[in-house]
Amino acid sequence: MREDPRRILDRAAQARTKCHILPRSSAVVTASVVRVERGGVVVSVPTRALSTGADVKVWVPLDPHTWVFHATVLRSRLPVPARDEEGVLLGYIDRFERESDHQGHSNGRRLDLIPSAGRGISLLRPPARLVHLGLDGLTFTLPAASKLVFVENAEMQVVLSDSAAGTCAATARVRSLNRLDGVLLYDLAWVDVDAPDRLRVLVRVLPGG
């Protein structure tokens, strides 16, 4: 039976769950789920982080799954409890699905690349192979025949998560791309990290750290 998105988002609001919002052609925004309304879901974001009319993709980690959906920012500057933040109403919610159906991991660990279009890819499961994860960046391989190809200097969003250590969102840039025997070797540098202290913990507990 298909689960009701409103019930799932209401659970997230009661827990003030952190979520990650990816606007088109922009950096990922870390937000908190505040409440569910008739027109959609209100999330708390840094002031002016999202503009009305923006189309976004949203990831909501809610143990034991992560839920993903697409939405549009319908309203902004709504009242929320947190200071220095504003509420935005995400409506026209579409393609609400459980990401763990295709990217699930044991013990709540995630290391996902999020392109601006299409589904993200996990670096903790085949066909990707994580070579290194550190405070300077990360290195991984994909098959040479992979449809997902990033060029040098391209930027992408990365979500790191562990059930005990928490979640961190970051922007990374491709420092180099090398074609080896049957694989593409990517070396990425961190450009912007929303929680540097949490990143220090995550690079120790995630594989490759």
Summary of the structure (lengths in Angstrom):
residues: 209
radius of gyration: 17.0
end to end distance: 38.8
largest distance: 54.7
contacts: 641
relative contact order: 0.14
helix: 13%
strand: 53%
